[in-house]
Amino acid sequence: MTHVYFHCSKRSEVLVNRCGALVDDLAEARDHAACVVRSLTTARSVEDWRGWILHVKDDLGDELFVVPFAFVLGKPH
């Protein structure tokens, strides 16, 4: 198991994930990342999340991969 962290950023703001999650592999980290994006974007907010990026990092701070919120959300209607 690996401890990974899911930090979110846009040009002028950063949301730091201090708790992280234990995952078995990158596929589980990817699935968890998609859940993080969905949970943030379904909360009642006027925030346009399409400009945000989720950074998945290991416990050493090395970036494993990024997920632009737009990839999960798709195009606006």
N, CA and C of each residue as an Amber inpcrd file, in Angstrom:
protein
   231
   0.8360000  -1.1870000   0.0000000   0.0000000   0.0000000   0.0000000
   0.8750000   1.2440000   0.0000000   0.3700000   2.2470000  -0.6630000
   1.0750000   3.5240000  -0.7660000   0.1640000   4.6350000  -0.2740000
   0.7350000   5.5680000   0.4420000  -0.0250000   6.7260000   0.9100000
   0.1050000   7.8170000  -0.1500000  -1.0230000   8.3000000  -0.6580000
  -1.0140000   9.3590000  -1.6660000  -1.8840000  10.5210000  -1.1970000
  -1.5820000  11.6910000  -1.7440000  -2.2760000  12.9140000  -1.3830000
  -2.8680000  13.5330000  -2.6370000  -4.0210000  14.1920000  -2.4700000
  -4.7710000  14.7400000  -3.5850000  -4.9170000  16.2490000  -3.3950000
  -3.9860000  17.0040000  -3.9560000  -3.9850000  18.4560000  -3.8470000
  -4.6540000  19.0540000  -5.0890000  -5.4270000  20.0990000  -4.8760000
  -6.1280000  20.7490000  -5.9780000  -5.5890000  22.1620000  -6.1480000
  -5.4820000  22.5880000  -7.4010000  -4.9990000  23.9430000  -7.6350000
  -5.6430000  24.5570000  -8.8680000  -5.6550000  25.8720000  -8.8360000
  -5.9520000  26.6740000 -10.0120000  -4.9710000  27.8240000  -9.9460000
  -5.0330000  28.7130000 -10.8810000  -4.0500000  29.7920000 -10.9520000
  -3.8340000  30.5410000  -9.6490000  -4.9050000  30.8510000  -8.9490000
  -4.7880000  31.7240000  -7.7830000  -5.0820000  31.0440000  -6.4480000
  -5.2350000  29.7300000  -6.4410000  -5.6290000  29.0580000  -5.2090000
  -5.1230000  27.6160000  -5.1780000  -4.8460000  27.1360000  -3.9720000
  -4.4170000  25.7430000  -3.7750000  -5.1850000  25.1700000  -2.5920000
  -5.7160000  23.9730000  -2.7610000  -6.3410000  23.2340000  -1.6710000
  -5.4260000  22.0560000  -1.3530000  -4.8650000  22.0370000  -0.1470000
  -3.9020000  21.0040000   0.2380000  -4.6200000  19.8990000   1.0010000
  -4.3990000  18.6740000   0.5770000  -4.9580000  17.4930000   1.2230000
  -3.9160000  16.9760000   2.2180000  -4.1810000  17.1130000   3.5040000
  -3.2150000  16.7120000   4.5190000  -3.3870000  15.2610000   4.9840000
  -4.5510000  14.6880000   4.7660000  -4.8110000  13.3160000   5.2310000
  -4.3920000  12.2650000   4.2160000  -4.7020000  12.4970000   2.9590000
  -4.3680000  11.5280000   1.9260000  -5.1980000  10.2610000   2.0340000
  -4.7370000   9.2250000   1.3340000  -5.4190000   7.9350000   1.3330000
  -4.4170000   6.8390000   1.0410000  -4.6940000   5.6590000   1.5590000
  -3.8750000   4.4920000   1.2480000  -4.4540000   3.8130000   0.0190000
  -3.6170000   3.5550000  -0.9580000  -4.0550000   2.8710000  -2.1830000
  -3.1230000   1.7080000  -2.4840000  -3.6500000   0.7210000  -3.1870000
  -2.8530000  -0.4530000  -3.5540000  -1.9880000  -0.2030000  -4.7810000
  -2.4990000   0.6170000  -5.7210000  -1.7740000   0.8300000  -6.9720000
  -2.2470000   2.1240000  -7.6330000  -1.6660000   2.4420000  -8.7800000
  -2.0230000   3.6780000  -9.4810000  -3.4670000   3.6720000  -9.9750000
  -3.9800000   2.5060000 -10.3130000  -5.3700000   2.4250000 -10.7720000
  -6.3200000   2.8350000  -9.6410000  -6.0390000   2.3810000  -8.4360000
  -6.8780000   2.7700000  -7.3020000  -6.7120000   4.2600000  -6.9970000
  -5.5010000   4.7750000  -7.1420000  -5.2590000   6.2090000  -6.9460000
  -6.0370000   7.0180000  -7.9730000  -6.0670000   6.5610000  -9.2160000
  -6.8160000   7.2420000 -10.2800000  -8.3100000   7.2540000  -9.9660000
  -8.8370000   6.1210000  -9.5260000 -10.2560000   6.0420000  -9.1940000
 -10.5990000   6.9630000  -8.0230000  -9.7180000   6.9980000  -7.0290000
  -9.9370000   7.8730000  -5.8800000  -9.8680000   9.3440000  -6.3040000
  -8.9510000   9.6540000  -7.2110000  -8.8220000  11.0200000  -7.7270000
 -10.1240000  11.4630000  -8.3930000 -10.7120000  10.5880000  -9.1940000
 -11.9800000  10.9190000  -9.8510000 -13.0770000  11.1530000  -8.8120000
 -13.0720000  10.3750000  -7.7330000 -14.0550000  10.5710000  -6.6580000
 -13.8610000  11.9110000  -5.9630000 -12.6100000  12.3020000  -5.7500000
 -12.3190000  13.5990000  -5.1320000 -12.8690000  14.7240000  -6.0050000
 -12.6120000  14.6490000  -7.2970000 -13.1090000  15.6760000  -8.2190000
 -14.6310000  15.7320000  -8.1710000 -15.2720000  14.5720000  -8.2470000
 -16.7390000  14.5420000  -8.2330000 -17.3010000  15.1010000  -6.9230000
 -16.6720000  14.7540000  -5.7970000 -17.1950000  15.2320000  -4.5120000
 -17.0630000  16.7490000  -4.3830000 -15.9850000  17.3190000  -4.8730000
 -15.8220000  18.7750000  -4.8140000 -16.7940000  19.4900000  -5.7370000
 -17.0130000  18.9310000  -6.9010000 -17.8310000  19.6230000  -7.8970000
 -19.3310000  19.4460000  -7.6740000 -19.7330000  18.4650000  -6.8850000
 -21.1650000  18.2860000  -6.6350000 -21.6420000  19.0800000  -5.4300000
 -20.7160000  19.6200000  -4.6490000 -21.1050000  20.4740000  -3.5220000
 -21.7000000  21.7670000  -4.0560000 -22.6660000  22.2900000  -3.3570000
 -23.2950000  23.5570000  -3.7810000 -22.2520000  24.6640000  -3.7600000
 -22.0190000  25.2340000  -4.9210000 -21.0000000  26.2720000  -5.0290000
 -21.1780000  27.0090000  -6.3410000 -20.7090000  28.2470000  -6.3800000
 -20.7140000  29.0000000  -7.6290000 -19.3780000  28.8420000  -8.3500000
 -18.4780000  28.0780000  -7.7640000 -17.1430000  27.8530000  -8.3270000
 -17.2380000  27.1250000  -9.6680000 -16.5470000  27.6330000 -10.6690000
 -16.3990000  26.9130000 -11.9370000 -15.1340000  26.0780000 -11.8060000
 -15.3110000  24.7990000 -11.6020000 -14.2000000  23.8950000 -11.2980000
 -13.3920000  23.5010000 -12.5240000 -13.8210000  23.8500000 -13.7330000
 -13.1390000  23.3640000 -14.9400000 -11.7010000  23.8550000 -15.0710000
 -11.3270000  24.9150000 -14.3850000  -9.9600000  25.4150000 -14.4320000
  -9.0400000  24.8000000 -13.3860000  -9.5880000  23.9240000 -12.5570000
  -8.8100000  23.3040000 -11.4840000  -8.0840000  22.0560000 -11.9680000
  -7.0020000  21.7110000 -11.2720000  -6.2240000  20.5010000 -11.5550000
  -5.9960000  19.7630000 -10.2460000  -6.1710000  18.4590000 -10.2600000
  -5.8890000  17.6170000  -9.1000000  -4.4910000  17.0280000  -9.2690000
  -3.6350000  17.2640000  -8.2770000  -2.2630000  16.7480000  -8.2890000
  -2.1910000  15.5750000  -7.3200000  -1.8330000  14.4200000  -7.8060000
  -1.7040000  13.2340000  -6.9600000  -0.2290000  13.0400000  -6.6540000
   0.1020000  13.0880000  -5.3450000   1.4970000  12.9970000  -4.9270000
   1.6840000  11.8660000  -3.9290000   2.8860000  11.2910000  -3.9270000
   3.1840000  10.2410000  -2.9570000   3.6280000  10.8640000  -1.6360000
   3.9530000  10.0070000  -0.6640000   4.3040000  10.5170000   0.6670000
   5.6480000  11.2350000   0.7080000   6.4230000  11.1670000  -0.3660000
   7.6730000  11.9180000  -0.4610000   7.4780000  13.2720000  -1.1470000
   6.2590000  13.5160000  -1.6330000   5.9590000  14.7620000  -2.3170000
   6.1710000  14.7130000  -3.8180000   6.5250000  13.5250000  -4.3330000
   6.7050000  13.3870000  -5.7790000   5.3470000  13.2670000  -6.4600000
   5.1800000  14.0300000  -7.5360000   3.9180000  13.9940000  -8.2660000
   3.8370000  12.7160000  -9.0860000   2.7630000  11.9690000  -8.8910000
   2.5360000  10.7270000  -9.6270000   1.8120000  10.9970000 -10.9380000
   0.7720000  11.8280000 -10.8680000   0.0350000  12.2300000 -12.0650000
  -0.8850000  13.3830000 -11.7180000  -1.4400000  14.0090000 -12.7420000
  -2.4090000  15.0860000 -12.5560000  -3.7040000  14.7330000 -13.2730000
  -4.7870000  15.2700000 -12.7680000  -6.1010000  15.0760000 -13.3880000
  -6.7670000  16.4390000 -13.5090000  -6.8150000  17.0010000 -14.7070000
  -7.5810000  18.2390000 -14.8800000  -9.0640000  17.9570000 -14.5960000
  -9.6840000  18.7960000 -13.8060000 -11.0970000  18.5900000 -13.4770000
 -11.9370000  18.4720000 -14.7380000 -11.5850000  19.2050000 -15.7840000
 -12.3450000  19.1760000 -17.0320000 -12.4010000  17.7700000 -17.6300000
 -11.3710000  16.9490000 -17.4000000 -11.3810000  15.5690000 -17.9050000
 -12.4990000  14.7570000 -17.2540000 -12.7530000  15.0200000 -15.9830000
 -13.7970000  14.2820000 -15.2670000 -15.1600000  14.8970000 -15.5330000
 -15.2250000  16.2300000 -15.6080000 -16.5000000  16.9180000 -15.7470000
 -17.0370000  16.9590000 -17.1700000 -16.1500000  16.9130000 -18.1390000
 -16.5690000  17.0450000 -19.5280000 -16.7980000  18.5060000 -19.8830000
 -17.4040000  18.7130000 -21.0400000 -17.6390000  20.0740000 -21.5380000
 -18.8980000  20.6500000 -20.9050000 -18.9330000  21.9850000 -20.7370000
 -20.1500000  22.6030000 -20.1990000 -21.3010000  22.4680000 -21.1870000
 -22.5060000  22.4640000 -20.6650000 -23.7020000  22.3310000 -21.5230000
 -24.1170000  23.6510000 -22.0800000
